Amino acid sequence: MRKPKLVLITAAVSVGLTGTAVAATTGSSPAAPSRQAEQVSAGRIAWAPCPENDKWQGAALKGLECGTLSVPLDYRHPRGKKIKVALSRAKATDTKNYQGIVLLNRGGPGGAGRDLPLRFTNPARGLPKEVSAKYDWIGFDPRGVQATEPSIVCDPSFQWPGKARADFVPASKRDERAWLRKAKKYAADCGRKYGKYLPHIKTENVARDMDEIRKALGQKKTSYFGYSYGTFLGQVYASMFPAHLRRIVLDSVVNPARFWYGTQLDQNVAVDKNMKRFFAWMAKYDSLYHLGKTQAAVEKKYYQGRAKAKAKPINGLIGPSEWDDFFANSDGYRNYTWVAHAKAISDYVVKNDPKALLDLWGPLDEAGQNFFAVYSAVQCRDAAWPKNWKTWRKDFGGQHNRGIRAFTWYNAWFNAQCIFWPTKQGPKPKIGATKGLAGMLMLQSTHDGATPFPGAVEAHRRFPASRLVHEVGGMNHGISISPNNNACINAFVARYLNDGTLPASRKGVDATCKTNPNPDPAKPAAAAMSEVPGL
């Protein structure tokens, strides 16, 4: 699950990297759909070229069509109040071999989606044109997100008060109470502004919205591609509407047995291990970064930098919490940020020069605030959270005391508003399907920090028609059709979307790919790679 962070980076370069594909077998696949969307959706979705001055995406939607679809706010009362879901579309260009629609979700919850069709129709991202040309690619902003009406933004001071925040790591119960007051204020503000909407912003309703999109486009079945939280949404949709799915790809899989409190604790452990991998990588290049020749030495310097920012926040903006927010929430999730971020750490700690860090960092904007509000609304609504702060202190504080500290208190305060959330919580969606689901492709790296590997194994177990491809030794979150660009992983995706080919079923993991090597800071391509907003 992707967390919104106090960072705004626009420069991103995708580099092609190689992998080794393994043999796959052709499984059963539903017949290709007839193209009838234009006739059936008339009067439901009015498509037009996306405006270049779009409030949320600006010119990033250029070349796509945009539209809206009215759906029930409360599906128990389908003729009642409606909301408008914002959509985008890149139409198939190979109409002779038309394969239907693919709904796309980048994760979050709270991630925008209208730009995503451009990712899947850009061959540089890893999906061959001859495959992408067969589909209509449908992006959408889920309920509450960006262009979907209403979009929600709650008390902006909780995530960004305009200056460096108090340290995430509480030194006393007084510090804990201060953070809890802020979390309670955030939850109360959401309730005041959106009380009639919050009960209905949950994953099951987003899945229902997806099925309304399918029907509006005149399709008996839809295909689906989801990253991160989008894999949870995909699992819920597959459980509710298994016979409505044609093909489904889940990349970086949420554990269906642990959502949502348990997944935070799992993340803390996995991200901390990945940060140690980052420290070890910097130690390998000590001649460049001068932070130490061992993982332990670099880790010590990293936390010295954090303490330095706490003693005197950089430009009054970046303190210890922003430090955690920026580095652990990037470098514990993926390695293609490492080159730029290692330089920023080195310059600040060794040279007392914060320029590189300031160039990368930016305050949370309205889109980020919207992301956090929807993240909160969905996670706090989908499942019950512990209401006794002593439980949180024991779990999160216990992890920190055991040395799991890179992400732990950050994650506690990122979710503490769920203690006070002004809606009913749960019951949890039921996840698993044995009948009606034609197939499913799951992709997972060994050391994924956001959605740790055991979650993919559990999801694979619950969906017998699924096949799990393991990127061995990898740590990136979002490993296909992405800056990670593992050619082996992308090949599995391309074969499946092309004609339904899935790996042969084996006990446990069904197929493997080698991970790409860690970046080499001496190579220009690696040096040019920077932070990518979202997935």
N, C-alpha and C positions, 0 to 999 in steps of 0.2 A: 504494500500500500504506500502510495506516494504521499509524503507530507509537504504541504506548501511551506516555503521558506522565505526568509528575508533576502531574496536575491533576484536580480533581473539581468539575465545575460542573453544577448541576442546573437552573438557570433557562434556558429556551430558548423563544423566541417565533418561530413561523413567520409570515412575511409574504408575502402574495400579490403577485407582481410580473408584469409583462406581457412578452410577447415576440411575435414575428411568425411564424406558421406558414407553411410552404411546401407546395406541392402534393405529394401522394403518390399512388401507384398501388396498386391492390389486387393482391397476389401470391397464389400458391397457398397454401392452408392446410389442414392435416389436419382431417378431420371432427371435430366435437365429440364428446368421449368420453361413454360412458354412465356413470351414477353407480352404481358397484358397490363402492365402497370399504368400506362398512360390512360387507357380507357377507364379502369376501375377507380383510379385515384382522382379523376376529374371532379372538381368541386371539394375535394378533401385537402389536397396540398397544392397550392398554386406556386409552381416553381418559377423562379426568375434569377437572372445573374446576381450573385452576391454583391452587395454594395462595397465599393473600395474604401469607403469611410465607415465601415462597421465599427460600432463603439468598442467592442471587445477585441476583435481580431484585426481591425484595420484592413490592410491590403493582403493579409495572409490567406484570404479566401478567394483570391483572384483565380478565375478559371472555373470556379464551382458554381452550381446553382444552389439557391437557398429557398427555404419555405418554412411554413409552420403547420402544425397539426394540433387541433383541439382534442384534449383527452380529459376524462373525468378526474377531478381532484380526488374524489373518494369513489373507488370502484364499487362500493356497496350501494352507491346512489348514482348510477351511470348517467342519469338524465339531469343530475344536479349541476353544481358549479364546475366550470371547465377551466383548465389552464392551457397555455399554448407552448408546445414543445418546438424548439427551433431545430431545423434540420439543414443538412447540406447534401449535395449529390454530385458524384462524378459518374457520368453514364458510361455504360459499356460501349466500346467501339467495335468489338468483334461480335456483331449481332447474329452472325451465322452460328456461332458456338456459345450463345448466351447461357450463362450459368445462374442467373438470378441476382438477388441482392445480398450484400454483406453489411450487417450493422456493426459499428465500430465503437469501442470504448477504451479510453486510455488509462482509466483507473481513478484513484483518489481514495474514497468517493469525493466528488467535487470537480473532477477533471473535465475541462471543456472538450468537445469532440468534433466541432464543425470543420476544423482544419484537417482532420485525419485522412479523408479521402485522398488528399494530395500526397501523403506519405505512401499509400499503397499503390498509387498510379505512377510513382517516380521510380524507375528501374534502379536508380543509384541507391535506393534504400534496400534493395535485395530481392524484390519480387519481380520476376521477368515480365516484360510487357505482354508477352503472348498469354500469360495467365491473368494478369490484372485486367486486360482488355475484355475479358469474358463476363465481367461482373459490373453491376451498378454498386458503387461504394457509397454507403450512407453514413454520414456523420451526424451526431445529434448532441445537443447539450441536455443532459438529464434534468429532471425536475429540480428547480432551484438554482440551476447553473446558468450564468452569463445571459445569453440571449433568450433563453426560455423564460416565459412570464408566469408568475413573478420570479425574479432572481432575488436572492437574499444576501444581505450583509448585516452582521450584528456588530455590537460594540467594538469599534476598530482599535480601541486603546489596549485591549487585552493582548493582541498579537503585535501591535506596533504603536506605542505611546508617543512616538516622535523623538525618542532618545533611547539610549541603552537601557535595557530592562534590568531588574534585579536578577541576581544570580539564580539560575535554575536550581542549583544545589543549595538546599536550605541549611543554614548553620544552626538553626534553633527551631523550636516549635512556633515561635513568634513569626519567623520567616514563612513557615508552612501556612500559618493562619492568614498571612498577607496574600499569598498566592491563592489560597482557597477563596478569599473574599473576591479576588479578581475573577476567578472561575465562576463563582456564583453570580456575580454581576453580569458576566457575559451570557450565561444561560437565561437570566431574567430578561435581559434586553432582547434576546431572540424570541422569548415567549411573548413579550409585549408587542413586538413588531409583527410576528408571524404566527401567533397562537393558533389561528385556524388552518394554517398550512402545515405546521410541523408534524402533526400526527400522521400525515400522509406522505411525508418525504422519507421513504424507506425503500430498501432494495426490491422487495416484492412488487411495489408499485412501479418502480422503474422497469422491471421485467414486464409488467402489464402494459406499460407505455410502449415498450418494444414490440409487443404483439399487436398493438394498435397500429404502429407504423407498418408492420408487415401487412396487415389487412388493408390499410390505406393504399399501399403500393400494389395491391392485387396479387400478392404472392401466397401460394398455399404453404410454402416453407421459406424460411430465411436461413442464411448462413450468418456466422457471428465470429468476430475476432476481438478478444479482450486481453488487456494487460493488467497485472497487479489486481487492484480491487475489481477491475473489469472481469477477472477470472471468477470472482465470487458472484458477480452479477450473472455471468454466463452459467455458473453452476445452478443458480436459483432459477434462471430461465429454463434450463434443461430439465430441471426437476418439475417445474410447473407446466411446461409445454413441450415435452420431449418429442412428440410427433410433429411439431412445427419447425424442427431444426433439420437443416440439410447437412451442413458442415459447420464445425465449431472448433476454433483454435483458442486455447487458454495458455498464455505466456506469463510465467512467474506466478505460481498458483497459491491462492489463499487457502489456509487450512480450514476445512469446513467443520472441524471439531473444536476449534479454538477461538472463534470470533466472538466478541472483539476484545475483551479485556485480556484474555490469554495471549492473543497475537501480539499485543504490545510487549508483554514480558518476553516472548520468544524473540521479538525484534531486538530487544536490548542486548541479548546475548549474542545474536548473530552479527549485529552491527559492530559491537565492540571487537569481536574477532576480526572483522574486516578492517577495522581501523588499525589493529595490530599488523595486519598484512600491509596496509599502507605505510606504516612506520618502518617495517622491514624493507619495503621497496625503497623508501627514501634513504635508508642506511646503505643500501647497495650502491647508491649514487651520491655518497657522501662528498666526493670530490666536487660535485655540483651544488649540493644543498648545504653542506657543512653543519649538519644537525646531529651527527654522530654516526658511528660505524656499526651500531647494533640496534635492533628493534627497541630495546629498553632505553638506550641513550636518546633515540629520536623521540620516543614517547615522553620522556622526561622534558625534553625541549618543547614539545607540543603543549604540554600542560603549563610550562613556564610562560609560554606565549599567552595562554588563556589567563593566567594570573596577572600578567602584565596588562592585558586589556581590561581586567577587572579593576586593577589599581587606578588606571587612567584610561577610560574608554576612548577608542580611536575616533577623533573628531566628535566626541560626545555621543557617537552613534553605535559603535561596535564594542560591546562589553563581553563578558564571559558567556552570556546566554546566546548572543548573536554568533559568537565563536562556535559554540556547539551546533547551533542552528545551521550555520553555513557549511562547516566542514563535515561533521558526522552525518548530516542529512544528505550529503553528496558522496563523499569519499567512502562511506560505509555502504553505499548502494551500488557503486559502479567504479571501475578503474579508469575510465577514459576522461575523468576530471583530474586525475592525479598530477599530471605534469603542471597544469596551470596553478593548481592549489598548493602543490609542494613549493613552487616558486614564491607564492604569496606568504606561506608560513616562513620560509627561509629568509626572505627579505625583511619581514617584520621582526623575527626573533634574532637573527644574526646581525642584520644591518640597521635595525630600528627604522626601517622604511616601510610604511603601510600602503604605499601607492598601489602596488599590484593587488592587494586585498580590496582597497577602496574601488579600484577599477572594476573588479568582479562583483562586488556587493551592491545591493540597492534595496531601499526600504520596500516593504510590502505595499503593493498598489491595490486598487479596488478589485482587480481580478483575483489577487491572492487572498484578499479578505473574503470574497465570495467563495473561493475554494474552501477556506477554513470553515465558513458557516455551513456549507453543504456537507463537508466532511463530518462536522459535529452533528448535524441534523440526522444523517443516515446512521452513523455509528452509534449515537446515543439512543436511537429509536429501534434499530434492528434487534438489539439484545439487551438484557439487564446487565447493569454494572454494579459493583459493590458500592453500597451507600455509606459504609463505615470507613472513615479516613484511616483508621488503624489498620485496616486490611491493605490499603495502598502503601502506607508507610512501611509495613512489614515486608511487602513484596518488592516494591521499588527501592526502598531504603536498604533492604537486605541485599539486593543485587549490587547496589552501589558499594556497600560495605565489603562485599566480596571482591571488589575490584572491577566490576562491570559498570563502568562509569561514563563512557563516551556519549551514550545516548539515553541513559536511564532516567535521570530526573527531567531532562528535556521531554521525554515521552510521557512522563507522569503529568506534567503541567499542560502538555498538548491535548490531553484527554480528560483532565479533571472536571471540565464543565459537565461531563456526563453524570457526575454525582448529583448535580442539581437540575438535570434536564427537565423542562416543564411538560413533558408528555409521558404517556405510558411507554414502557420499554419492553420490547419483545411482544409476543413470543418469537423465538428464533425461527427463521424460515427452515423448512425441512428440505434437506439436500440429499440427492441420490436418485438414480433412475435405472431401472432394469429393462423396461419395455418401451418401445417406440423410438428410441434414440439410435440413429443409424451409425454414428461413430463420433469420435472426439479426439483431438490431438492436443496433448499437454506438453509444455516445454518448461524445463527447469534447470537452473544452474546449481552446482553443489553447495556453494557458499552464499546464496542469495540472502542479503541482510534483511530485506523488507518482508519477504515471504519465504521463510526457511524451508529447506528441502522436505522435511517430513510432511509438510502440508500437501505437497504434490502427491506424495505416496498415499496419503489418506484420501484425497480427492479421486485418485486413480482407482482406489479400492471401491469407492462408492459408485463409480460409473464403469461397469464391466465392459461397455463398448469402447472405452477410452484406450489410448495408447500413450505411454509416457516416454518422451525423449529426454535424456539426461545429458547436459553439457558438463562433462567431467572436469572438475577442478575450477570451474568458472565461478565468478562472484557477482556478475552483473545482474541487475534487475531490469527485465525487458531485454530479451536476447535475440529476438527475431525482427526483421524489417525495422531495424533501429541502428543507431550509431555503433552498437556492438558489432553488427554485420558479420556474424559467424556464418560462413558460406554453407557449412554442413547443416546447421539448424535451418537456414533459409531454404535449403533444398527440400527438407522434409515438408515445410510449409507449402512450397510451390507445387510439389507432387500432389499433396492432399487437396489443395484448392483447385488444381488442374483437373483431376479425374477421380478424386476420392481415395487415392492410394495412401494407406497407413502401414506402419511397420507391422511385422508379424507379432502376434501376441506371445509374450514370454512371461514367466513368473517374475513379478516385480517390474523393474525397468524393462521396456521393450526395445529400446535402441539407445545408442550413445553417440556423442560427438565430442571431439577434443575441443577444449576451450582455446580461444585466441590467447597469445602471450600477453603479458602485461606491457603497457606502453614503454617505449624507449625514448627518454627525453632528448636523446641526440638526434632523433629523426624528425624532420620538419613536420610530417603529417601528425605525429603525436603531439608536438608542441602546439600545433594549430588547433587541436581538438579542445573544446572548452565545454563548459556546463550547458546542458540542453534543458530548457524549461519543461518540466514534466517528463513524460516518456514519449 
